[in-house]
Amino acid sequence: MIALLLSAIAAGPAEDPRLAAPAKISVVREPITEALATLEKGKGCRLEVASALHSRQIALHTEKEPLGQTLERIAEVMEAKWTETPAGWRLDPVPERVVELAAYLKLRDDLLVSEARATLEGMAKIAERPFPEVYAEGEKARKAGAAEEDPKKAEPLFARWRELGSGNYLSYLTGALYASLGQEERSRFWKGEMFVGSTAAGKGGHALPSGSENWGDQSSEVFLANRGDTRIFSRFHPVLHQFQERILREGLSGHRVIMSVPYIESPALKKHPFSVRQTAWDQRKLFSSAWAKPAAKLDPPGKSPWQRGYWAKADVLARLHARTGIPVVAMVDRSAWPIAETDRDLRRSQYGTPPPAGTVGAALAAFAEIGEMHLHESSGFLLSRSSRWAEQTLASPPEAAVRSFESLERPTLNDCAVLALGLTDRQAYAMGQPDQIVCRNDATPLAATALEALRLWGILSPAQRSALLGGRALQATALSPSQSRQLEGALIGAVLNNSEVPDVMRRLFDGVDQDALKGLSLWASAQPVQESHVMPPRTSSQEYKLDLAMKPGLVLILGPSRTEGIEIRFATPPSP
């Protein structure tokens, strides 16, 4: 009864007398449920979270601000609302905001696909002409544009060059392949199926234009003319909205892989209510009374606890609070900070003259611009969230799964496979890149280049893994239906991403009326493997030393024989 009387006149947590006491809070990054469970202790007031918001994470840094005020700012930064309950308060999503966000993400997905379609259909039209003719016209336009002094006259010339594929042989062949697909095949292409065009196409295959093996551009040795049978591998990833393309030429180990996401410059997306609100919420200059004051100098942070030396943006935000003294409430995740320095001042800005070095303004501006963050001042608090937080909600891996992986002293490839099988493609790709998602253990086996092979390893039985590690082959025909599908995914991923594809493997794709897996087997070998190349955090000098160590690992071989297969390498041992 007393609790009900205390909250009877409270319109929100800020007016609830149970939450009026000043509170010193230091939460670098925690799931919202855990943070609130700690804050409610001893208050006589329950702080609950609706299940729809359980995956969100929060950062809180206050010194003497009333807890109720901090809670109000949490709702603001998360675009949520507090609902009174008999025991206290519950953080709920705002229904209209949920609908708006879903509509925005759908519009973005639709625009990415439509832009990708327009790009490919344009290249298919261009591919109706011989490549040497297309290349010559494009080069003529490019050179004329470069020689034109008037930018307004030069731009249409460069636009025509880009329309013709920028003189790129791979783009031309991709267009030619797409032009050869029927309507039903195009539907499968946009659902993620890989298609192959070949100058040696057999029955049921997709033939490239006559003379393709004798054409080329100046981009690399792979693209020079007269290089033998040519094959183009292409697919559109429907989840990542990414083109994945590769050209291979007979007798050459060299290759060219292109992975690109269509660029959206759509007024419809910018004018969407969600985009308009995000832009209006972000403030480029804030805390005007403290803007020019000196920021505190902190001791160096020491060694990062995360893989490859990256810091989390949440770590940098904690130091920003210590440097400025401004109370902080932020929606955060495991996103990595892109540079080595945690306390950088903004030295140059695309938004005008940066604030004086060493000031609060310089620290705030650096965090916003380098970290690609949106900042907002509200009731004396600094509110912060990613400028791409809507998209990141889809890519952030579940915190419980990552913590479970981090609890392992020495994760094996089996552990990485378990993690990969529990994540979506978006989550796994982000998790496999230390420059995107921070993790205490090495999760690079989840990177896009070998994700499907890792998942294949994960669904093999212990007996199958033991047989492979014992030197025996596992025939594709002996696999279960689900394992066969995963093997096909691993094969496609290997062809699109790995550097060496023997000629005998390339020829498997010259006819689509045959089973590409027929006659293939899988081998495995535990042996030292060079660790994955991951770009380290950027430094002021932009210089870094590439020193890749050899580590205990596993090599999977997929092919008709052990010596003629595609190798997929993991720098993580299969067992302790």
N, C-alpha and C positions, 0 to 999 in steps of 0.2 A: 504493500500500500504506500509506504514512504517513497519507494522508487517511482511509483506512478505519479505521486504528487510532485516530486522533484522535476519530472519531465513534462508535467501537464501543460505548461505554457511554452515549452521549447519548440520552436519552429524547425530547429535543426540541431546538430551536435554543438554548434557554436553557442547556442543559448541554453544548453543543458548544464545546470550547476555541477553535476557530477563530473563534468569534463572541463571545468573552468580552470583548474590548477595548471600553472606553468609546467611544461614537461621538456626535459632534455632528451632528445631522441637521436640515435645514430644507427640508421638502417642503410647499409650500402646497397643491398639488393636482396629482396626476399619476396616470395609469393605473398600476395596481399592477405591471404588467409592467415599465414604465420605471423605477419607483422601486426595485424589487428588482435590476434590472440594474445600477443605479448602486451600490447598497449592497454587492453581492457583489465588486466590484472589489478586488483585492489581498487577498482573504480566503482564497483557495484553496478556496472552497466555493461551488458553484452554487446559486442560489436561483431556482427555477422556479415557474411558476403554471399550474395546470390551465386548459385552454381555457374551461371553463365560468365561470371567474372573470375572464377577460381584460377584460371591460367595466367592472369595478369600479375606482373611483379612491380614492386614499388621501391622507391628510395626516399628516405626521410632523414633530414638533418635539421634539427632545431635546438635552440639553447634555452629559451625561457618563454616560448610561445604557448598559449593555452592549448591543450590537447584538442578541444572542440574545434578551434580554428584550423588546426592541422588537418583534422578529419574533413572539414568542409573543402579544403584545398585538394584533398585526395579525390573527392567526388568530381571536382572541377577538372582536374587534369585527366581523369579517366572518362570524362563525359558520362558520368553516372549520377545517381541521386541517393540521398539517405531517406529511408522509410522507417518510421517509428514502429517498434515492436513492444510487446508487454515487458520484455526484459531489457530493452535498450534500443539499438539501431541496426538496420541492415542496409548494406550497400547494394543497390539494385541498378540494372541497366535502365536507360531511358528508352522506352519502346520506339519512339520516333527516330532516335539516333541509331538504334539497331537497324531499322528498316533503311535509313539513309545510307549507312555504311555498306550494307549488303548491296544496295542499288549501285553505289559507287564502284565497288569491286567488280560487280557484273559488267558495268559499262566499260571499265578498264579492260577486263578480259575480252569483251566483245570487240573493242577497238584494236587491241593487239592482234587478234585473229584477223579482223578485216584488213588491217594494215599489212599483215603478212600475206594475205591472199592477193591484195592489190600488187604488192611487190613481185610475187611469184608469177602472177598472170601477166604483168608487164614484161618480165623477162622471158616468159614463154612466147609472147608476141615477137620480141626481139629475135628469139632463136629461130624464127622462120627464115631468117637470112643467114648466109654463111658467116662464120665468125670473123674471117679476115676482113670482110666488108664492114661488119659492125665495128671491129677494132679500129679500122682506118678512119671511119667517120668520127668515132669517139675521140681519137687522138687529134684529129683536125680541130674539133670543137675545143678540146682542152688547151691546145697550143694557142688557138685564137683567143681564148679567155685569158690565158696568162699574158699575152701580149697587149691586151686591151687595157688602157689606162683608166677608163671610166668604169667604176665598179658596177654601175647600173647596166651597162652594156655587156660587161663580162659575166654577170651572174646567169643570164639565160644560156650562155655558151657552156658554162660549167654544169648547169642543170641538165642540158642535153647530154653531156658526157656521163653524168651520173645515171641518167635514164637509160643509157646504153650499157650500163653495168660497170662503169668506170674502167673499161678495158680489161676486166677480170675474166679469165677463161673459166674459172670455177663457177662464177655467177651465170655465165652463158650456158654451160652444160647443165646446171641445175634447172634453168628455164627450159632447155631442150627436153630434159627428163620429164618435167611436169607437163609439158605439151603432149608427151606421148601417153599420158595416163588417161584412161576413160573416166567417166563420171563416178562410177562406183569405186574405182581405184583412188580417185581424188578424195572421196569421202573417207576412205581408209587412211589416206595420207594425213588428213587433218585430225584424225583420231590418234596419230602417233606411229603408224606403220612406216618402216623404212622401205624405200624403193631404190633400185639400182639400175642405172643406165650403162650400157656397155657397147663398145665397138665390135665385140665378139659375141653379141647376144645370140643365144640359141632359141629353141622353140619356147614360146611363152615369155621370153625376155623382152626387155625394153632397149631397142637399138638407138644409139646416139646417131646424130646426123652423119651422113656419108662424108668421109674425109676428116672426121674429128681427131683421129690418131695423128694426123699430119698438121694439126693446128696448134697454136700456143700463143702466149703473150710474153712479156718481159719480166714477169714478177719473180720467177725462180726457175731453177733447172727443171723442176717438175712440169712447168708450164711451157717449156720450149717445144718447138715443133719436132715432128718425126721421132716420137718416143715410143712407138708400139701401141698395142691395145690399151685403151683408156676406159676406166670405169669411174662413175660418179655415184657416190652413196649419199642419200639425202633423206632426212625426215624432219618433221615438225613436232617438237615436244609439246603436247597439249596442256601440260601443267605449268611448265616453265615458260611457255610461249617462246620457245627458242628454236631457231633453225640450226640443225646439225648437219654439216656437209663435209664430204671428203672426196678428194680425187686421188686415184692410184693409177700408175702407168706401168705396164708390163716391164719387168726387168729392173725397175727402179725402186729402191727402198725409201727414197724421199717421198714426202707426202705434204699435203696442205689440208689442214682442218680448220673449218670456220664454224664458230658458234656465236650466233648473234640474235639479239632480241630486237624486234621492230621498234623504232622510236615513234612515240606518239606525240604529235603536236596538234592536239585536237581542241578546238574551242569548246566542244561539248563537255570534255573532261574538266577543263579549267572552270567552266561555268556551272558545273554540278554543285549543288548546295554544300556537299561535304568539302569539296575543294575550296569553295568560297569561304567557308567558316574557318578552315585550317589556315588559310592565308591571312584572314583578319585576326585570328588569335595570336599569330606570331608577331612579336614586337622586336624591331631591329635595335631600338635604343630604349632602355628601361633603367629604373633606379637612378634617375637623373641627379638626385642629391648625393649619391655615392659614386657616380660614374667616373669622376676625375680623381677620386681618392686613391692613395697607393694600396695595392693589394699586398697581403703578407707574403713573405718569402718562406717557403717550407723546406725542410730537409729533403734530400732526394728520397724517393719512395723505396729504393732498394730493388731487389730482383722481383720481377713479376711472377706470381704463382701460376700463371697460365702458360700454355704451350707456345713455343716459338717466340717468347718475349713480348707478346702483346698484352696490353692492359684492356680492361673493360671500360666502356664509357661510364658505367656506374662508378668505377674506381676514380675516374677523373672528376666526376661530379662531386664526390666526397671531398676531394682536395679543393675543388672550386669553393665549396662552402667554407672550408678552413681558411682559404685565402681571402675571402670577401666578407665572411661573417653573416651573409644573407641566409635566412632560413630557406630550405629547399624541400619541395615536394615534387617528385618526378615519377612518371611511368617509364620503367626501364626493362631491359632484358639482358641477354648475354652478348649483345653486340660489342664488337671489338673497336677500340680506339685506333685510328689508322696510323698514328705516328708514335715515335719512341718517347717523346717528351710528354709528360703528364701536365705540366704547368706552362704551356706555351702561351705567349701573348700573340695577338693577331698582328702580323707584320705587313700584310697587304690584304686588300679586301675587294671583292667584286661589288660591294655595296657602297663604295665611297672611301674617304680617308679613314683609316683605322684610328681608334683612340690612342692616346699617348701610352708608350710602353710602361709596364709595371703598374698600371691602374686597374681598378675594378672593371671599368668599361672594357679594357683590352682583354681581360680574362674572360668576361662574359661573351664578348664578340668572338674570341677564339673558340670557345666551347661550341657556340652556335654554328660557326662556319666550318670549322675543321670536322666537327662531329656530325654535321648535317642535322642539327637539332632545332626545334622550335622552342622559343623561350617566351614567357609571359609573366608579367608582374601582377600580383593579386593580393591585396591586403597586407603588403609588406613581405610576401613570400615570393620566391622564384619558383615558377612552375616550368617543368621541362618535359618534353617528349620528342621522339624522333620525328623528323619531317616526313618519314615514310612509315609511320607506326601502323597504318592500316594494312599495308602489304606485309609488314614484319610479323603481324599477328598470325599470318599463315605459315611463315618460315621458322618461327621460333620453336625449337624442340621442347617437349614436355619437361619441366624441371625435374620431376621425379625420376624420369628415365636417365637424364644426364647425371644426376646425383648418384644414382645407382652405379653408373659406369665410372664415375669419379672415385667411388669408394673402393674400387679394385686396386690392389697394390701394383700389379703388373698385368694389365689387360692383354689377353691373347686375341688372335684373329677370331676365335670363336665368340669372344665377348663382343667384339666389334660387329660381328654378324648379327648377334642377338639385338644389339642396339639398332642396326640398320633395318631389321625386319619390323621393328616397332615404330618406325618413323615414316612420314610421308616423303615423297621425292624432294619436295621443297625443303623440308626439315633436314633430311639426310645430306643434301648437297651443301646446305649452310653449315651443318655440323662438321662436315669434312674439310672445312676451310678455316684454319685458325685466324685468318684475317677478317673473318665474318663473325664467328661464334667462339667465345673463349671457353676453354675446358682444361681441367688440370691434367687429364690424360690425353694421349695422342689419338685423335679420332680421324686422322687423314685417310685411313682405308675407306671411309664413307664418301670420299670425293667422287664427283660425277664420273670420272674416267673409269672407275672399277666398281661402282656401286652394285650393278646387277650381278657381277661375278661374286662379290662379297655375299650378297643375298643367296646366291646359289650355294655357296659354301655353307651358309647358315641352315639351309633346309635339307642338306644331305644328312643321312643318319650317321650315328657314331661308327657303325660298321663300315659304311661307305667311305667315310673320312679315313678310317684306319687302313682300309685297303689301298686307298690312294697314297697315303704316306708310306705304306709298305712297298710301294713301287708298282702296284698293279693298276691297270687301266680300267676305267669305268665307261662302258659303252653307252652311247646315247639311247640306244634301243632298250636298255635295261632300266631306264629311269621311269619314275612314276609320271603321270600326266602333269602334275604341278611342277615337278623337277624339270621335265622337258620344256615347259613354257619358260621356266627361269633360265634354263640353259640357252634357249633361243635369245632371250633378253641379254644374257651375258655375251653371246656371240656378236649380236648387233652392237652392243656397247664397246666391245673390243675392236671391232672393225672401224667404228667411228672415232675411237679415241686413241688406240695404241699405234705406236710408230711402225711396227713391223707386221705386215700381213703377207705371208708367202704367196707366190703366184697361184699355187694349187688351191689355196683358200679363196682367193679372189674369184676364181673361175666357178666356184660353187653358186655364185649369184647370177650367172649369165642366163639362166632360164628359171622363171618363177613356177614352172609346172613340176619341178622336182623338189623333194624335201631336202632343204639345206642341211638338216641334221643327220641325214642318212649317211652312215659310214663314218661318222665322227665319234671320237672318244675323248675322255678327259683324263689327264694325268696331273700329278702334283709332286712337288719336290720341296722339302724344307731346306733352305740354303740362305746365305747372306744376300741381302737385297739393299740397294742404295735407297736411302730415305727420300721421301717425296720433297720436291722443290716447292717451298712456300716462301713467297716474298716476305722478308722481315719488315717490322714497322719502319716507316719512312723516318729518315733523320734529316737534320738541317743540311748536311753535305750531300744528301741523296746518293751516298756511296755505301755499298755493303759488300761483304765478302761471302761468296757462295762456297760453302764448305759442307758438302753432303756426305754423311758418314754411311758406312755399310753396317747394316743391322741384321740380326736374325730375322728371317722372314719366310715367305712361302711363294712359290711360283706355280701358277696353274697353267696348264697347256691344253688348248682345245684345238683338235684337228684330226686329220685322217691318220697321222702318225705322230710320234713324239717329236720327230725332227722337222715336221712340216706344219706345225700348229702355231697358233697365236699364243704368245706368252702374256700372262697377266700377273703383275708382280705386286706383292704386299710386303712392306717393310715392318711387318708385325708377325711374330712367331705364332704358329697354329696352336701351340700348347705351352705351358710354363716351362 
